Amino acid sequence: MEYYILFLPLLASVISGFFGKTIGDKLSQIITSLFVSISAILSFFVLFKVISHDYSNNLVVATWINSGTLNVNWSIKIDALSSVMLVVVTLVSSLVHIYSIGYMSHDPHKPRFMAYLSLFTFAMLTLVTSDNFIQLFFGWEGVGLCSYFLIGFWYKKESANAAAIKAFVVNRVGDFGFALGIFLIFYIFGTVNYDEVFTQIPSILDKKLFFLGFNVNTVDLICLLLFVGAMGKSAQFLLHTWLPDAMEGPTPVSALIHAATMVTAGVFLVVRCSPIYEYSELALSIITIVGMITALFAASVAIVQTDIKKIIAYSTCSQLGYMFFAAGVGAYNVAMFHLFTHAFFKALLFLGSGSVIHSFKDEQDINLMGGVWKKLPYTYALMIIGTLALTGFPFLSGFYSKDAIIEFAYLKGNTVGIYAATIGIFTALLTSIYSWRLIFKTFHGSYNNPNQKIETMHESPMVMIIPLVILSIGAIFAGVLFKDLFFGHQSSYDFWGSSIKFLNPLSTDHPPLWFLLLTPTLVIISIPISYYLFVKNTKIVDEIVRINKPLYLFLKNKWYFDELYDVLFVIPSKNIGRFLWKKIDGSIIDRFGPDGISNLIKLFSLKAVKFQSGYIYQYAFVMLIGFSIILTFIIIK
């Protein structure tokens, strides 16, 4: 069964990619959607076996690397953690595949697109089923490569190419740190297999390494290097700049990358390596700080954006911040729970936004929408469900997972935990405001699109609506159905088993009642306030913007990170490249290398051609010179 889960998406990708023109668009779409859907169904069976029968397995597909002490197998590791990820990845991917049949109906390159989606899925499945860091890194880089293909799918758009390159380069920064972490692990332990590494961690707790001029604790260094990789892939603060630009790809790509696959890889890495992180208080504190800064930063930027997909993209960035500071306070299971619920409502919101964009004929500016809720009733209702879940409205999936993160941060009791809980509550309020701002400006108020008559607006086809309905079920019920399993006191430890290590059991206390009620109260209150500000009396918002123009521009320009990185890295790199091109390559290497040699040959040719005169005495003279040279060479030798 496990083999089918992993390799069916790969087979679908090969068929659609290499034989797409032969079998046609429709068959390519059917095969890829069917194979990934089968993989999703089988993943549910695996999760059921894990839950009901405490099932675990480690299937060795092949011996991959065997060099000296480095022994690496290609394996399929099945435990609680990988089974949850299998369900998340394959379910969202299968729905995205089906949705793409309708969304990409007018695109001339459907087989290539579906092949990329399936290959992306295979890479992510390889990542989550690895039992060693090398296989993990292979899947990690595979996901990065496929994201480059998908973000830049419309390669004739300059902005799409730029976004794809940006995502690729920024991720390479994080991946460099990740690779160093893996090298260090092999250097210290002589192995890259999870179980062998994890069992040796207690034996090196006091070991120091000289790194960049400092004596640092080995465990801390390993954790921090691995976390740098996680920061890049999960778009955490400082390495987040690629994520909003990734919206240049088709909307199904956004849903796949942002909901269930690429961006969750960093969270998965930290949780998978919990047996290492549990011994590094420094790393956990840094993860918490980075997570809460990311959550606040992304929410503050989202509140002023006007592109419907970028608002949801920053929302993803913010929710990933929640997951990281949950892991930072030791609540790895709660981080996974939020990852699980987030996949449903975030995929729902992205695909719902795709339905809106499809109806508006590729318009993405929410200021050019409005007043269409009656024209798009299904999309409107389903996006309302996604928004309620995202904001943490009581008893929907996001309510259980987000509130649990805030509660466990509060119960941590230390300074970092209290700060994280406080920022988590404030960010939840911002999340609710910008989410309802999106809904109200998109569907309510007056119709503001001058390029399209409202009469021409129509609902998306059923092939696009059905995936939204399935995701909405998850957005409503995933929280209440799985909360006890994921972080219920005893059932949680029974379920996760050895896949997550808790050095100190999580607190079983409950925060005060006022604290429990604070976040949901703010979330509920924000709905009528948002409606009043963004529908009934928009002048208030305009006045607030006018009064706080510098702050507005600061948020509008995303804290000026792109401009800062341009000054620090992009412009100097271009200048260095231009210098090397003009002065070194052109003026030195080419001048004295290929260009110089060709010019010299040309010069000799021009001189030699003068001897082609037709006079016998000149030919005889040349022959005499040549004979003399040969004779001289023989005598000297």
FIVEX-965285 format. One record per residue (C-alpha): x, y, z; residue in three letters. Coordinates in pm, whole numbers, plus 50000, padded with zeros to 5 digits. Example, Ala and Ser with C-alpha at 12.3 -4.5 7.8 and 13.67 -1.06 7.14 Angstrom:
<pts>
512304955050780Ala
513674989450714Ser
</pts>
This chain:
<pts>
500005000050000Met
502795024250097Glu
504535019149763Tyr
501385029549577Tyr
501005060849792Ile
504535072049712Leu
504995061749349Phe
501545066949192Leu
502065104949177Pro
505505099249020Leu
504025075748761Leu
501275101048687Ala
503895128148640Ser
505915106848398Val
502845097548192Ile
501535133048171Ser
504955148848124Gly
506385126047857Phe
503255113447683Phe
500865142747737Gly
500855153047372Lys
500185117247268Thr
497325109347508Ile
495815144447500Gly
494845170547758Asp
491765153747898Lys
493385119847955Leu
496445136248117Ser
494175154448362Gln
492175123048438Ile
495245100948493Ile
497075125348720Thr
493935133548923Ser
492995096748953Leu
496435084549058Phe
496895111649321Val
493325105649447Ser
494075068449487Ile
497195078349681Ser
494995100349905Ala
492485072349973Ile
495295048150062Leu
496805074550293Ser
493555075450491Phe
493775037650530Phe
497325041050660Val
496275068150911Leu
493385046051026Phe
495795017051082Lys
498105039751281Val
495225052251498Ile
493455019151552Ser
496294993851549His
499305014851648Asp
500755006151308Tyr
504315015751219Ser
506675003950948Asn
509915012350773Asn
509964998250420Leu
513364998450251Val
512775005349881Val
516435003049783Ala
519975007749909Thr
520745042649788Trp
524225052449908Ile
526845028850050Asn
530195046350075Ser
532515040750370Gly
530535047050686Thr
527765065050497Leu
524905040650449Asn
521655055250322Val
518535036550222Asn
515595049150025Trp
512875041350276Ser
509195046950344Ile
508875054250714Lys
505335051050848Ile
504535064051194Asp
502005088251343Ala
503845119151215Leu
504365107250857Ser
500825092750834Ser
499305126650925Val
501485143650663Met
500555117450404Leu
496865125250449Val
497405162850440Val
499635162350132Val
497735137149921Thr
494235149850008Leu
494965186249929Val
496985176649623Ser
494225154649483Ser
491635182349529Leu
493995207349366Val
494435183549071His
490655180749026Ile
490175218249070Tyr
492855224848807Ser
490775206648543Ile
488325235748553Gly
490705264048641Tyr
493265256148368Met
490655247848104Ser
491845275547874His
495575269547919Asp
497355253447623Pro
499875234747841His
497635213648064Lys
499685181148055Pro
502855199348160Arg
501025216648446Phe
499505184448574Met
502885167148547Ala
504495194248761Tyr
501725191249023Leu
502155153549047Ser
505955155949060Leu
505645182049336Phe
503415157849529Thr
505915129549487Phe
508775151249615Ala
506765161049922Met
505825124849991Leu
509485115149963Thr
510295141950219Leu
507715131750478Val
508375094050451Thr
512155096350484Ser
513955078550764Asp
517215097350717Asn
518415132750653Phe
519745126050302Ile
516395113750169Gln
514755142550353Leu
517115166650176Phe
516395150549839Phe
512655155749884Gly
513375190350026Trp
515255200949712Glu
512755183149487Gly
509965204149634Val
512085235449580Gly
512735226349216Leu
509075218849144Cys
508045251549309Ser
510345269249060Tyr
508575251448773Phe
505105259148907Leu
505605295349017Ile
507185303048681Gly
504685282048486Phe
503515312148286Trp
507115318448185Tyr
506235344447924Lys
505325368048210Lys
508405386148333Glu
506955388848683Ser
506405350948698Ala
510015344248600Asn
511275369148857Ala
509095353649129Ala
510285318349046Ala
513945328849058Ile
513375347749384Lys
511735317349547Ala
514575295149426Phe
517385318149544Val
515885326649886Val
515265289949953Asn
518875282149861Arg
519965305250145Val
517965284750392Gly
518995252050230Asp
522675261050271Phe
522165262250647Gly
520185229850631Phe
522985212650437Ala
525555224550692Leu
523355209750965Gly
523275176050789Ile
527085177050735Phe
527545184351106Leu
525235155751204Ile
527265131250994Phe
530535145751127Tyr
529435141351489Ile
527485108651471Phe
528865091051162Gly
525335084651041Thr
522355103450897Val
519625078850997Asn
517035093951232Tyr
516945066151492Asp
520725063251517Glu
521165100951548Val
518355105851799Phe
519605078452032Thr
523085094252046Gln
521945129652129Ile
522095125752513Pro
525745114952485Ser
526945147952330Ile
525065173152545Leu
528305187552685Asp
530255186152359Lys
531545219652227Lys
532565229951874Leu
534625259251752Phe
532385276351496Phe
532925310851339Leu
535255320851618Gly
533035308851903Phe
532865277952122Asn
529255266652082Val
527265237652215Asn
527045210751946Thr
523335203451997Val
522495240651982Asp
524465244551659Leu
522805214551494Ile
519355227351590Cys
520005262751469Leu
521435251451134Leu
518455228751074Leu
516135257151172Phe
517745280150912Val
516575255050651Gly
513105254650806Ala
512985292750801Met
513635293650427Gly
511145266950331Lys
508415278950567Ser
508955315950486Ala
509785327550834Gln
510835362950919Phe
513945374350723Leu
513545346050468Leu
509865352750396His
510175375550095Thr
509665348349834Trp
506245337449954Leu
504005366749845Pro
505745368149507Asp
504955331449457Ala
501385342649386Met
502495348449026Glu
501865311648963Gly
498385297948883Pro
496045297849183Thr
496025259649222Pro
499795262349269Val
499285287649547Ser
496875264149721Ala
499255234749694Leu
502395253349802Ile
500755273650080His
498295249250230Ala
499795215050259Ala
503155209850105Thr
506185231950064Met
505675257450341Val
504775230850598Thr
508025212150535Ala
509875234550782Gly
507355227551057Val
507565190350982Phe
511375191951005Leu
511325207851350Val
508705183351479Val
510515153351328Arg
513715164951497Cys
512015170351835Ser
514375144451993Pro
517175169251915Ile
515345201951984Tyr
514155190152325Glu
517765192452444Tyr
518315228052319Ser
516565255152515Glu
518385281652312Leu
517085268451980Ala
513525264952112Leu
513575300752242Ser
514805313551905Ile
512125293351723Ile
509465308451949Thr
510755344051894Ile
511035340051517Val
507595324051503Gly
505825351451697Met
507595379251500Ile
506565362251175Thr
502965358951290Ala
502745395751382Leu
504695408551081Phe
502655389650822Ala
499325398950981Ala
500285435750992Ser
501215435450622Val
498115415850516Ala
495805442150665Ile
496725467850394Val
497235445750087Gln
494775447349798Thr
495715416349597Asp
493335388549705Ile
495985361149673Lys
498695381149851Lys
496395387150149Ile
495875349750183Ile
499625344150123Ala
500545366650414Tyr
497895348750615Ser
499765316250546Thr
503005332250658Cys
501315343750979Ser
499805309651054Gln
503185293050999Leu
504485316751264Gly
501865302251502Tyr
503045266951421Met
506645275651490Phe
506105292651822Phe
503935262851921Ala
506915240351847Ala
509175265152026Gly
507235261552352Val
507465223752320Gly
503905217952195Ala
504975199051883Tyr
501685180051869Asn
499715212451878Val
501895226351597Ala
501015195451392Met
497355199651480Phe
497355235251347His
499235223451039Leu
496505197250989Phe
493525220751030Thr
495265248950844His
495605227250534Ala
491825225150498Phe
490795261250548Phe
493805276350373Lys
493375254350064Ala
489685263350076Leu
490485300650080Leu
493035298449800Phe
490835277649575Leu
487895300049663Gly
489935330649565Ser
490775312449241Gly
487055308649176Ser
486615346249232Val
489555354449002Ile
488175330548741His
484795348148750Ser
486415382648734Phe
488515371748434Lys
491875372348616Asp
491285403848821Glu
492935401049167Gln
492505435949316Asp
489785435249584Ile
489195472449529Asn
487925463449181Leu
485435437849308Met
482435440049540Gly
478715433549536Gly
478875398949378Val
477805375949661Trp
474495368849489Lys
476295361449161Lys
478745337249326Leu
476635321549603Pro
478575288849638Tyr
481975305249632Thr
480785331749878Tyr
479375306450128Ala
482435284150108Leu
484865312950154Met
482855324350456Ile
483425289850607Ile
487155292150531Gly
487345326850682Thr
485515316250999Leu
487905287051039Ala
490985308650975Leu
489965335151226Thr
489325309251493Gly
485555313751517Phe
484225291551798Pro
483895254551722Phe
485395255251373Leu
488735238251310Ser
490925269151346Gly
489355276751684Phe
490635244751841Tyr
494145245551697Ser
494925282851721Lys
493525286652071Asp
495455255852181Ala
498695271952060Ile
497995303952253Ile
497015284352563Glu
500105262352565Phe
502325292852510Ala
500675309052814Tyr
501065277153020Leu
504755275752936Lys
505035302153207Gly
508375317153102Asn
508885351952958Thr
509095340452597Val
505905319952633Gly
503955349252781Ile
505135372352502Tyr
504205346052243Ala
500715342152390Ala
500195379952396Thr
501325384252037Ile
499265353751940Gly
496105370252075Ile
496825403651905Phe
497655385951578Thr
494385366551600Ala
492565400051613Leu
494495413051311Leu
493805380251129Thr
490105384351181Ser
490135420551060Ile
492075414550738Tyr
490165382450663Ser
486785399350690Trp
488145429250502Arg
488845405550213Leu
485355390250229Ile
483465423050258Phe
485425441549989Lys
485205411749752Thr
481555402349791Phe
479755431849954His
479365468949893Gly
479115483049543Ser
480395466549228Tyr
483635484249129Asn
484975466848820Asn
484935489648513Pro
486235462448280Asn
483405437648320Gln
479655440848357Lys
478175425048666Ile
475595407448448Glu
478375386648294Thr
479495373248633Met
478835336348684His
479615308548929Glu
482525285248863Ser
481875250348717Pro
481165221248952Met
484595205948894Val
485935236549081Met
483165238449342Ile
483255201849457Ile
486855203849591Pro
485815234949783Leu
482885216349940Val
485155187550052Ile
487655211850200Leu
484875230750379Ser
483895198550558Ile
487455196050686Gly
487455232950781Ala
484335227450993Ile
484905193251151Phe
488665185751148Ala
489205204451474Gly
486505188351686Val
487155153451546Leu
490925152351591Phe
491675175151888Lys
491655147352147Asp
493795125251925Leu
496395152251856Phe
496745168352199Phe
494415150552438Gly
496375142152749His
496915104652735Gln
495535097052389Ser
497985121852240Ser
501055104252383Tyr
499615070652278Asp
499025083151924Phe
502315100951861Trp
504375074052030Gly
508065077451948Ser
507515100251648Ser
507535130651879Ile
509715133152187Lys
508545151952494Phe
511415155552741Leu
508975172052981Asn
505265163552947Pro
503065192452845Leu
501145210053119Ser
497705195953196Thr
496585227953367Asp
493985251253222His
494455288853181Pro
492015311953362Pro
488525314653216Leu
489045350953112Trp
492075340552909Phe
490155312552738Leu
487345336452641Leu
489565365552534Leu
490585354152184Thr
487185341152064Pro
485525372652203Thr
487885395152005Leu
487315373851695Val
483515376451721Ile
483535413851797Ile
485795420951499Ser
483155408651249Ile
480575436951290Pro
483415462151333Ile
484985450951005Ser
481615452150828Tyr
481075487750948Tyr
484575499250848Leu
484815482350507Phe
481195483550389Val
479075508750575Lys
481475537150645Asn
484675533850444Thr
485545570450504Lys
486735561450853Ile
489375538250705Val
490405565050454Asp
490795589850739Glu
492845565350946Ile
495115559750645Val
495475597450592Arg
496405603850955Ile
498835574650968Asn
500315577750619Lys
503915567950717Pro
502685536850900Leu
500415527950609Tyr
503275530850359Leu
505515510850593Phe
502985482250599Leu
502045486250231Lys
505705482050136Asn
506025450950357Lys
508335467250611Trp
510645476350317Tyr
512355442450326Phe
512505439549948Asp
514105474049923Glu
516525465950205Leu
517595433050043Tyr
517985450949711Asp
520455475149870Val
522295448850073Leu
522405419349834Phe
520775423549492Val
522405455949370Ile
525935447049501Pro
525615412449343Ser
524605427749010Lys
527465452649030Asn
529985425249108Ile
528565404248825Gly
528745433348583Arg
532395440348687Phe
533385404048642Leu
531625403348304Trp
533045435648164Lys
536515437548323Lys
537515401848398Ile
535635380848145Asp
535555405947858Gly
538735425947903Ser
541055398248026Ile
539775362747971Ile
538105368347633Asp
540735393147516Arg
543685370347583Phe
541785337747551Gly
539365328147274Pro
539115363047122Asp
542895367747135Gly
543615333946981Ile
541055339046704Ser
542455373646629Asn
545985359446617Leu
544935331846379Ile
543145357546166Lys
546305378946159Leu
548505349446055Phe
545955339845792Ser
546055374645643Leu
549885373245634Lys
549985338045496Ala
547535345345217Val
550075369345069Lys
552235339444977Phe
549395326244759Gln
550665347344469Ser
550935321944188Gly
554705327244148Tyr
556805295244157Ile
559835312144313Tyr
557765323344614Gln
556425287844669Tyr
560005274444637Ala
561205299844891Phe
558525289545140Val
559365252645087Met
563045260245146Leu
562255278145473Ile
560075249045584Gly
562775223645494Phe
565325244145688Ser
563135244945998Ile
562595207045987Ile
566305200345932Leu
567265223446218Thr
564785205746449Phe
566225171346358Ile
569845182846414Ile
569075199046749Ile
567115168746866Lys
</pts>
